[in-house]
Amino acid sequence: MNTYQHRSYIEVLRSHGIRPLNHRVAVYEYLAKHPVHPTADQIYTDLRKNMASISRTTVYNVLHLLTEKNVITPITIDPKELRFDANTQEHVHFLCEKCHRVFDLESMESQPTVSVPDGFTIGSVSLYVKGTCPACAE
């Protein structure tokens, strides 16, 4: 493991007021290194291979904490399962309706703007697109 990268994950957690316990760092590092928008169960299954002490409950609790502290973003593009993204910048997500993989698309800056009535303030924007990815289209 790259020690510098590992330290940077710890610093990200600290900068959000989170004590960098081993399980917390492991979950965040997994999300940062695997931008495939995994589910909590996918994260648990993969981390369990090298971290026998981690439990499914711990993974869910860490994901809840990281979401609460705005370190990660929950993705609700698929009504069957909640996914997670370490990229907290506003961007578009694309769900392939055949293979169910989720892809990042362009940033929101290149997307149409939304007009809201006077008095409304936009805090964030989530845009989900569904269709078929190139691999499934073949």
N, C-alpha and C positions, 0 to 999 in steps of 0.2 A: 504494500500500500504506500502511496506517496504521502510522506509525513506532512509536507506542506499543505496538500489538499485536505488532509484530515484535520489539521489545525484550523484551516479556513472554515470548515463546517462547524467546528467548535465555536469559532468567533461569531459566525452568523447566529448561532443559538444564543450566545451571550449577549449579542447586540439587541436581541429581542427579549431580554430578561429571562432567559431559560437556562437553568443549570444544565451543563452538558454531560449528563449521565450517559453511560455506555449505550444503553438501549435507545435513548433519544438521538444520540449522534448516529447510531447505526441506521435508524429509520430515515433520518434526514439525508444521510449520505446515500442510502439506497435510492431515494427519490431523485436526488440530484444527479446520480450516475445512470439512472434508468428512466429517461423521459418518455416512457411509454404509457403513462397515466394508469399505473397499476391499482388494483383494489387492495383493501386491507389484507384480505386472504392471500393474495399473490405476494405481498410484501412479507407476511408472516412465513409463508411456505419457503420463500427464498432465503430469508434471514435465518430460519431455523436450521438450515443445512450447516451453517458455520457458527451458530450461536445457540447452543442447546438450552441455555437458561431463559431464552425469550419465550413469552407466552402470547397467545392470541390476544388476550385481554390487555397485555402491555402494549402491543402494537396499536390496538384501538385507542387506548388512553394517550399514547404518544401522538398519534394522528390528530386526536381531538385537541391536545395542547398546542401542537404546531399550527393547526387551523385557527384556533382561538387567538394565537399571538401573530397571525398573518405571516407565518413563515412559509406555509404551503396553501394551496387553494384546492378546495373540494370541487370535483367536476361532476355535475349531475346530468350529463348528456344522455346517459343510458338509464332509463327508469328502473332497470333491474338491479343495478349495482352502482355504488358510489366509488368514484376513482379519485386519485390525488395527483397534484402537479406541483413540482418545486418551483416552476416558473410563475412568479406572482405578477408579472407584467400582464396587462390586458392584451389578450390575443384570442384568435378564433380557434375553436376546436371542431374537428371534422370526425364524425363517427361513420365508419364503414358498416353499412347495415348487413353485409354478408359475413365478414370475418370478425366484426365487433371491436376492431382495433380503433384507437383514438389517435389522431394526428394533430399536431400544431400547424396552423396556417399563419398567414401574415398577421402583423401587429394590427391593432385597432386603428392606428393612425391612418391607414390607407382605406379604411372602411367608411361607409356613409355615416354622417352624423345623425343624431337623434334630436329632434326638437321637443322640448317639454314646455308645458304651460308655465306662466309666471308663478313664482312661489315654490316651484319644485327645484330640488337640487339633486343632481346625479352623483351618487357615491361611487358606483362602479357599473360596468357593462359586461354582460356575458353573452357571447354569440356562439351558438351551436349550429353546425351544418351537418346534415346527414345525407349519405349517398353511397357510392361505391368507389373504393380505392382502386388505383391502377392495377395492382396485383390481382384483385378479384374481378376486374373488368375483362381480363384476358380469357 
